[in-house]
Each structure stands twice: as structure tokens, then as C-alpha cells.
């Protein structure tokens, strides 16, 4: 800043300075002339007013022309020596000037007054003659100009040095130096860490994502009891077997039945361990392991083919072929296609992860029983091989479609199941379903879903139904005379909604309709269809008693047969319709532990009007990590 100001002031006063070569005093501090004068160029300065023109070009001090162009070497040397001698001889006659007002021939009206005032009073590098005159009209040689400029720049350097010398005391500098020496090792360590951190930051920038796997666990403890006043009639082949299809009486064609007594209270466990692996940050490989030992008491009362249906909490199950064994329940890979489509492929995809969801019947926090968790008429394939595509059309509209070939974890391939991995059936000649669901969510509080499923059902041991039987939905069907059936085609439609009316109150419901085609092996017997409907309606009470809690009350007609009862080996009963009421309450103790009591009442169990009402109580402890 000093140098820029002095250069500007000096050049403005240069035309005003007039010294004679012999008599004029140089700058008070200019007592030595260098033998050569370099070219000096200042940076571009702001526009400078000089009388009637504006100077905007860089100001340049150019060295004298070459000796050949100007004077002989002898003349130049003589001139330099003369200037030096005259300057020294006059030095004692020059008075130090401290104010421009001391110069009698300099007036405030002079055009260079302000610049001269700056050089005299601010920088102290201009002196007048002993008679207190400046004689600014006298001529200035190039050598005198160079000497004066150099003296003023030297003065500026002195001022800069003096101005900064007191900013930091010497003792402070000494203390800092000692601290540097004392902590030299630590400083070196810090520098090394910073260097390493910079390298790691560079690596992270280049590789913003690395393969990661997250483990999530769920563990459930169950205590369950089923209570009945009297015996329950169940359609079975054997009294203690809820899987084998009944036989028909050759005369009456009525299925065989047994009377079942009240079972004992049970305690069981069930667990999921889910590994979610991502390779890109946008994809997910899901590997879910399951193990359990549950066999809910109500299973002792159901007709054949209805194992794990009415009266059974969904999480009170074994979930594998044998108690305590570990099975891969899910194995699938999901990844995005563009901005709005996500594709899921795999040998064991969970149907209920992608279809028929409902905020009040989600198995972890909502309704707890098998029949109330989802539609009883969809889907025949709980887990299967194939693909599911989720298309988010816009924030309010989503379409999901999938093809799944049966590959269920809890059924035995030796019995003809797991058909997608069986070379005799494979991916496309197995029990399989094609499903499409359209979800409309005009707000976060309301969702409505329309689902359609087209199913191809294998005839196991000549019967349709059982584990892979929806929309029959459960039980078994034959040709009405005890004869076998060919593979069947079936259709199901489900309308499902949930509506959170207020923060603490909501309603939900499902209506399902299914039709299963019956094709007898014996061509002499006519076929037909089993048509059935299911109705569910309920209320949800979020944050009941505590934030995060959920109370649910659900009324359900699980299977109301509209036609085709004559084809049913089990499930037809005596012609009446079973209906159920469930009350459950999810109560979180902590973020990872919850208690879930539930109560069920089942009227006309197994569709027999003569059967007494069955009451089921369940208490579940839920742990998540």
C-alpha cells in the first residue's frame, strides 16, 4: 500500500519538480546514485487526473537511451560524477521539511499540492531549500528523477519495517519456537495423520460405496391356549393328522369326521435372522433364515388342510420341516431400473413382502392371526422363484406385478412340493401365480389396493388344496365322488384399504373373491368351480396408551362358499359359515422389546353349526435387534 501511494504521488509531482543539475538539492535521503538506471514499471493504477487528461495506461520509467544514441561514455561519466558531488556538497545546506506549509512557493491551489503534501508530511522524503522554497517550476533530469524515486521507495520500506516490528514481540516468538521444539514429535504425528486422512478422503471420494451387509434379528416367545366347551367336529382321515385328506363315505359321499377335544396350553419360539447386503448402495440381496418350534393349540381342532389357519397366531409356528431346524425363508435380489422401477429376482421371493399390505394388519405390530394378517384367498404361493417388478408411477400411484413358481420353505419336496426346483415341474410347469396390484395413496393417511391373481395349482395326490390351495382357500377338493382331479386354474380378486382418520383412530378392510376350476380325471364326471368370498373389517387405534402402541379389532369371514361345496372334501362343514373376531394390542416396552396380547373368538369353527365357539388367547414377547 505504501509503495503504490508513493509511486502515484511521485509521478504526479514529477512535472512540478524543477532542480538545476548544479544547484538543486536532491531528496534529503538521496545521497547515492547507482551507475545504471533500470526500467521500472508499476502495476496499472486507477485513473489519475493530470490537468486536463486522464492517465489510464501503466506508468513506465524508461532507462536512458543507449550511449551511442545519446552521449559519449566520457560525457555520461562526467555527468554522473558531477551530480553525486553537487548533491553531497549541498547536503549540509538542506533543511528537513516536515510540513508542506513551510515551503513558501507552494500554494494549496497548485495542482500537485496534495501529492507534494503526502510526500513531505506522510512519507518525509522531500526537503526544500534553505530559503524555505521548493522551486517546483525548475526542470528535472532523468537521473534526478530516478534518484528521487529510489529515495522515496527506501523510505516506504523503512516505514513498512517499523510498522510491523511491534506486532509480534521477540519473547513471543521465542516462546513459540520453544513450543515447536517441545512438541516436535506430536506435530509430526499430527502431520502424518492429516496426510493419511487426506489419502483416505481421496479414496472415499473415488469409491463412495463399498459392499455392506446388515444383520437384523427378530425373536418371538409365545404362550398360547385354545379353549372350548365340549368337542369340535373336524373333517379328517385320521384323528391326529391335520394334513391327510379325508375319505368319503361311499354311500352318503360325506367326508370322514372326528371329534377333537380341548388342547393344552403351549409355549414356543420363532425367529428370523435377515441379512441385507448391498453392492452399490441402491440394490439389496435379502437372505432370511428362520427357525421355530411352534404348533399352536388350535391346530388340534381344525379340519384337514386348515393347519395354521383359524385360531393360530402367525408367529406361533415352526416355519420349517422339523422343529428347531434352520431354513432359508427368503433369498432374493432387488435393484433399480431407471428412476421409477425396481426389479426383484430370486429363487425364494416372499409374496407378502410386496403384495396385500395393510398398516393395521402387518404381522409385527397389527392383527396377529393367520386369517387376519392378509387375504385368506390370496396367495397359493407364499414363497416362490421368479420376479417382482415395482413401478412407482407417481407419488400417489404404484403398480406391482410378479410371477412366482412355488418354492415354499416349510413343505417337503419329496411330497411333490418345491416344484420350481423339481426338474419334473420346473419354473413354468409348477404351481405358480401371476399377480398384479395397483395401489392408490392420495395421502399418507389413506391407501387402497386392487389385487388380481391368476393361479395354476398342481393336484397333489389327486387333490387340489392344502398348503398350496388358495383361493380354495384351505381344505381339499376332489371330483365330488372321491375321485382325483387334474391340475386346476384359479382366479382371485382382492380389494384392500386402510384409512387413518385421525392420529389415534383408523379403519381398514378387505373383500376377496376367488374361483377355482374343478377338472375331474374321470371324463365321465362333470367338473365345475368352487366360488368363495372373504370379508374383513376392523378398526385400528394407534398410540393407544403409549406412543408407538397399536390396538386392533378385526372382524372376519374367512371363507363363505358361494357355490361348489359338493367338491369339498374338507371345509364344507354342514353348510354354515365360520366367522371370527380378533382383538390385539401391540405395546412397546422399549425400542427393541414389545409385549403383544391377543384374543380370538371363532364361531361355527370348521363351518359346522354344531361346533361350540372356540376362544384363543396368546401372549407374545417380541425382541428386535
N, C-alpha and C positions, 0 to 999 in steps of 0.2 A: 504494500500500500504506500509506504514511504517513497519507494523508487518511482512508482507511477506518478505520484504527485509532484515530485521534484523535477522529473523529466518534463511533465506538462508545463510547470511554472517556468522552468528554464527556457524552454523553446518559445514561450510567449514573450519573455523579456529579452530574448536574443536580439531582435531588431532594435530594441530600446537601448542596448548596451553599446557604449562608444568609448573605447580606450585607444590611445595612440600607442604605437609599438614601443616608443621610448619612454613616455611619461605615465602611461596609465597603470594604476595598481591592479594586479590580478586579484583573484579571490583571496581572502585573508589566509586561507589554508593551502592555497595553490602555490607551492614553492618549488615544485619539481615538474619538469616537462619530459615525458617519455620520448625517446628518439624516433618513434614511429607512431602514427595515429591510425588505429583500426577503424573499420566500418562498423558503426553502431546503428542497430535498427530496433526501435521499440515496437511493442505489440500495437495492434490497431487500437486507437483511443477513440473515445466519444468525440463527436463533432466539436471543434474548438473555434470559437469566434475570433477572428483576427481582422479588425477593422470591418471591411465590407465583404468578407468572403468566409466560407465555411470550409475548414480543412477536415476531410474525412479519410484521406489516404494515410498509410503508415508514414510516420516521420522518420527520416533517414539522415544520419550524419555520415557523409561520404569522405573517405580519406582524400588527401590532396592528389591531383593528377601526377602521373609519373614524372620523374626528374627530366626526362627527355622532352616532355611536353611543357614543363613549366620553367625551371631554373637549373642552373648548373649545380653539381654537388657542392662546390665551394660556396656558392651563394646560399644554399639551404643550410649548411653547417653554420655559416656566419650568422644567419638569421636566428637559428635556434640558440646559439650561444648568447647572442645579444638579448633575446627575450629572457633567458634564465638570469643573466647578470643584472639586467634592469629590474627584474622582479625582486631579486634579492636586495638590491641597493635601495629600493623603495619600501621594503617590508617594514622598516622601523618607522616610516612616516605614516603608515596606515593605521587609523584608529578603528577599534572594534565598534561596529554599529549594531545596536540592539533594538532599534525601532526605526521604521521607515520614516517617521516624522522628523528624525534627526537629519535627514537629507533635505537641504533647503531647496534644491531644484527639482524635487519630486512632489507633484501635486496629486491630490485624490482624484482629480479629473483626468489624469493621464490614463490612456487606455491600458497600460500594463501595470497600473498601480497595485491591483490585488495580487498579481503574480509576484511582483517585487516585494510586496509586504510579506508574502508567505516565505520567500527565500531569506529575508532578513530576520523576521521575528520568529518564524516557526522552526526553520532549519539552521539559521545562524551561519550561513555560508556566503554572505555578501557584506562587503565593507565599503565605506565611502572614502573620499579624500580627506586629508587633514582639515580642509576648509569646510567640511560638512556638506560637500556637494557630491553628486553621483555622476554627473556629466553623461547622461543617458543618450545624448544625440551623437556621441562620437562613434567612429567605425570600429568593428571588431574583426580581427583576423581569424582564420580557421584554427590556428594553433591556440589562440587565446580562448576561443570557444571550446575546444577540446579540453584545455586545462581547467576551465571553469566548470564544465560539466563533470569532469572526473572528481574535482574537489567536492562538489555538492553530493555526488553519489557516495563518496567516502564518508561524508557527514551523516548521510542517511543510514549507512551500515553501522556507524557508531551509535546512532540513536536506537536502532533495532537491537543491538547487543545490550545496550544499557537498559532498554525496556523489558527484556526477557530475563535478565540476570537475576532479578529478585523474585521471579515466580516460584522457583524451587530452591530451597536453601541447601547449602552444601551438606549440612548434617542429615537432612532428609535423604539426600542421595546416598550418603554413606550408610544409613540405616537400611535402605532398600537393597544396597549391594550386599550387606551382611545377611539379610534375609534370603536373598537369592542363593548365596553360598550355603547357608544353613539348610535350606530345603531343596538343594540341587537334585537329590535323589527322588524326592516326591514329585518335583516338577517334571523330571524325566519320565516318571511313571505316568503322570497325567498326560504328557505329550504322547506317550505310547498308546494310552487308552483312547485318546482322541483320534489318533491315526487309525487304530483298529476299528473304532466306531464309524469313522468315515468309510472304511472299507466295507463294513457290514451294511451301512446305509446304501452304498453303491450297489451291493449285492441285492438288497431288498428292492431297490428301485428296478433292477433288471429282472428279478424274479419275485413278483409281488405276491405270489401264492405258491404254497407247497402242499403236497398231499397230506391231508389230515384225517384222522379217524376219531370220532367221538363215541363214547360209550354211555348209553342211558339204560337205567335199570328200573324195573317195576316188580314189586313183590307184594303178593296178597295172602293174607291169612283169613280163612273163612270158618265160621261156625254156623251150621245150617240145620234146621229142623222142619219136618213136614208133619202136620197134624190133621187127623181125620177121625170123625166119629163113625166108626164102622169100617167096612171093607169097600174097596174100589174095584169095579169091573174093568178089566183090561183085555184087549184083543191080542192074544199071543199064541205062539205054537207051544212054547214051554213056559212054565210058571216063572222061572227065574231068569228067563232070557228075553231082553227087550229088543233084540236085533232080528231074530229069525221070523220070517213072515208066517202068519197063522195059516192053518189049513181050513178048507171049507167043509161043512157038513154035506156029504153027497146028496142028501135028501132035501134039506132046507136051504142049502148053499150059504148058511150063516157061518161066519168065521169063528174059530175056536176062541174061547174066553177063559180067564182065570180071575179069581178074587184075590186081590192084593191087600195086605194089612199095613197098618201104620209102621213106617220105618223108624230107625233110631236117629238121634242127632249125630251129625258128623263134624269133624274138624279136618281141614285140608289146606293145601297151599297151591299157588300157581305163580309163575314168574316169567317175565320177558327180559331178555338182555338184547338190546338193539345196538348194533354197530353201524354208524353212518359215516361213510368215507367219501371225501370229495377230492377230486384230482385237479379241478380247475377253479373251484370256488363257486361255480354255478350248477354243478352236477351233484348227484348223490347216489352212492351204492349202499343199499339197505340190506343188512344181514341181521335177521332177528332170530334169536334162539328162544325156545320155550321148553318149560318142564313143569310138571304138576302131578298131583295125585288125587284130584277131586273126583267124587262120584256123588252128586247131590241126592239127598233122600227122595225127592220127587221122582227120580228115575225108577224107583221101585214100584211106582203106581201107574206109569204111562203104558199105553198100547205099543205094540211093536212098531219100530221105525220112528217113535217120538222121543227117543233118548236125547237128552239135552234140549228140551223144548219147554213146555209149560212147567212153571213152578221151580225152574232151575236158574240160579244166578249165573250170568255169563262167565264170571271169573271163578266159579266153583266147578272146575273141570280138570281133567287130566291133560287134554290137549295133545297127547302123544299116543302111540300104540300101546305103551305099557307105562304103569305108574313109575315116576322117578326118572325115566329116560329123557334124554335131551334130543330135541329135533329142530331142524331148520324150519321155522314157521314162515318166514318171508325171505326172498332173495330176488332183488330187482335193482335195476339201474335207471335213473331218471336224468334227463339232460334237456336243455332248451333247444328249440329250433326257431331261430329268429327271435322276435321280441314278444310274441304272444302265444306261442305253442310250446308245450312241454311234453316230451315223449318218455314213457316208461316201458321198459322191456325187461324180460326176465323169465326164469323157469318157474318161479313161485311168487306171483303177484297177489297181494291181498285186495280182494274186491272191495271190501268195506273201507279201505283207506281212501278210495277215490269216488265211491258212489253211495247214495242214500244216507248222507249225513244229516244230522239234526242237532242243534245246540242243546236241546233238552233230553236227548236220548243217547248222547255219547257215553260209551260204557265206563269211562273213567270217573265222570262226575255226574252223569244224568241217570236215567232209568237203568235198572240193573239186570233185569231178567232177559233171557234169550229172546222171548217173544216180543218184548217191548223195545229192545235195542234198535231194531230195524224192521223192515217189512218181512212178514213171515212167508211171503210168496216170491221173494227175490233175495238171493240168487242161488241156483243149484251148485255153482262153483264158488266155494268160499275162497280158495287159493288156486291159482292156475298159471299155466305157461302161456305167454303171449305178449300183448302190448296194450297200453292205455295211452291215449292222447288227450291232453287237456288244452283247450283253446280258449283263452281269455279274449273274448270278442271286444269287450269294453269293461269298465269297472263294474257295471251292473249285470252283465250277461256273460255266462260261461257255458261252453259245451264240452262234455266229456264223452269219449267213445272208447270202447275196449273190446278186445277178443281174448277170451281165456279158455284154455283147454284144461280140464280137471287134473289137478296135481295136489290134492289135499294132504296135509301132513299127518293127520290122525287116523287115516284109513289104510288098510293093508293092500299092497299091490298084488299079493297072492290071491286076494278075493276079487280081482278084476278091476280094482281102483288104481289111482295114479296113472290114468290112461294116456296122458300126454307123453310119458316116458316109456310106455309099453309099445314095442315095435309092432304089435298086432293092431294097435289102435292109432298111436302116434298123435301128432299135433292137430290133425284135421279130421280124423275118423273116431275121435274120442267123445266123451261127454263134454260139451262146450257151450259157451254162451257168447252172444254178441249183444252188447249193451250200449245204449246211448242215453245221456241225461242232459237236460237243459235246465240251468239254474238261473233264476232271475232274482236279483237283490237290489231293489230300488233304494234301499237304505241299509245301514248296518243293523238295524233292528228287525228287518223282515227278509225272509228268504222263502222262495217257493221253487220246487223242483219237480220236473216231469221226467219220469224214467220209463224206458221200454227195454225189455229183454226178450231176445229170441233164443230158445234153448234147444239143444239136441241132447236127449237123455238116453244113455245106454240101459238096456234091460239086464240087470244083474240077476242071475239065476232065473231068468224068465219074468222078473217083476220090475215094474217101474216104481221108484220111490226110495225111501230110506235116506241115507246120508246125502245122496245126490238126487234129490227128487223134486225140489221146488220147480214149478208152483203147485205141486200136488196138494199141500206143501210137504207133509210128512207121511208116515204110514207107507202102505204098499197098495199097488193096484194090479189086478190081473184082468182076464177077459170076462170076468163075472161068473165063471164056472170053475175056477181053479186052474185054468189053462194059462199057458205062457203068452207073453207079448213080444212083439218086435220093438226095436228102438223107437222112441217117441219124439215128436216135436211139441214144443210148448211156447206159449206167449204169455208175458206178464206186463202189466202197466201199473205204475205206482205214482201217486200224487202225494207230495210230502211238503209240509210247510212248518216254519217256526216264526213266531212274532213276539218280540219283546215289547209289550205295550207300554210299560213303564220300566224304570230301572229295577223295580222289585217284583214285577209281575209279567208273565208271558203265557202264551198258549201255543200248542203245537198239535199236529195231527197227520195221519196218513190214511189214504184209501188205496187199496191194492186189489187188482183183479187178475186172475190167471186162468188159463185154459190149457189142458194137457190132452193131446190126441191119443186115443187108445187104438192100437192096431194089433189084433189077435194073430198069433202064429197060425192058428186053425182058421183057414179061409172060410169055413162054413159058419163061423160065428161073426156076428156083426160087431163093428167097433163103435166108437163114439168119442165123447170127450168128458173130462171131469172139469167142471167150471166152479170156481170158488172165489169168494171175496173176503177181504180182511179190512176191518175198520179200527182205527185207533184215534183217541182224542185225549188230550191232557193239558195240565197247567204246570208252569214252572215258576218257582219262587226264588230268584237269585238273591244272594246276600241275606238269606233268612237266618237271623240270629247272629251272623258274623259275616264280614266281608269275605267273599270267595266261596261261601257256602251255597248250596243249591238244594231246594226241596222240590220233588217232582211227584205228581199224582197222575197216573195213567190208566185209562180205561181201554180195554182191547177185546175185540172179537177176532181171534187168531185165524179161524178158518170156518167160514159159513158156506157150506156146499150148496150151490145153486142147481146143479144137475150132475148126473153121473155117479151117484152114490153106489149104484149096483156094482161098479167096478172096484170098489174099495175093499181090500182085504182087512185093513185096519184103519181106523179113523172115522168110519161112518157112524159108529155107535148105534143108538136106537132112533136116530133121526133128529135129535135136538141139537142145539148149538152151544158150544162151550163159550164162556166169556170170563174175563179176568179183570181184577183191579190191583194195581200196584202203587205203593207209597214208599218213597225212598228219600233219604236225606244225607247228602254229602257234606261232611263237616270237617274242614281242615284244622288240625291241631297246630301244625307248623307249615312251612312251605313244602315240606317233604313227607309229612305224615298226615293221614286223614282217617277218620272213622266213618263208615257208611252203614247205618242200619237200614234194613228194608223189610217190607211186609207185603205178602201177596195173598189174595183170596181167589180161588178158582171154582167157579160154579159149573155144574154139568161136566166135570172132567171126563175126557175121552169121548165127549158127545153122548153120554148116557144120562138120561134124566133121572135114573135111579141112583146114580152115584152121589154120595154126600159131598158137601163143599170141602175142599182141601185148603188148609191155611199153611203158609210157609213163612218162616222167619229166618232172616240172615243178618249176621253182623260181620262186616268186612273191615279189616285193618289194611290200609294201603300205604306202601312205602315207595318213594320215588327217589332216584339219585342219578 
